[in-house]
Amino acid sequence: MMKKITEKVARDKAIEMVMQAYNTELMTTLLGRLEENKPKMLGANTARDHLAKALERVVEVCALTD
């Protein structure tokens, strides 16, 4: 996926975009766990691959420029 991203933007920009998306994934997960009065979801304790989700987000953004 990183290759797809670097084809659209420079290497340094690709790294920056993925890092920002990764941080967003982490924060979204952590904030969801901290929310009070949020009903527990089935399977909520399953591990998420934050890096894969971050890469998917950035690839989707890059696809918008096609």
N, C-alpha and C positions, 0 to 999 in steps of 0.2 A: 504494500500500500504506500509505503514511503516513496517508492520510485514514482508512482503516479503523481504524488504531491510535488516532488522535485521537478517533474516534467512541466508543471504549471508555474511554480515559483522557485526562486533561488533556494539553495540548500539551507542557508542560514535562516531564511524566512520560513521554510518548511519546518525546521526544528522548533522555531519560536511558536508557530501555529499549533504544532502537536503538543508542545509543553503547555500552552494555554488551554487547549482542549482537555488535556489530561488533568490539569488542576481543576477545571470545571467539573469533570466527571467525579473526582474525589470529593469536592465540596458538595455536589449534589447528593452524593451518597451519604456523607456525614450529616448534612443538614436534615435529610430525610429521617435519619436515625434519631436526631435530637428533637424533632417536632413532638410536641405534647398532643395528646388526644388524637393521634393518628392511629387508625385501626391497623392492627397487625395484618400483614398480607401473608398468604400461604407462600412458602418458599422464600421469605424475606431474608433468611440467614444464608442464602446461597452466595458464594463468592462471585464477584463481577470482575471481568477482565477490563480494567479501566483503560489500559493502553490500547487495546483493540477498539474499544468504543471511541476513544479519542481519535484514532486514525480514521475510523469510519466517518466521524463528524467532519474532519478536515477534508477528506476525499469528497464528501457531499458538497462542501463549500466550494472546492475547486471545480466541481462539475457544473456549478452555476455559471462559470465563465465560458463554458463551451458554446 
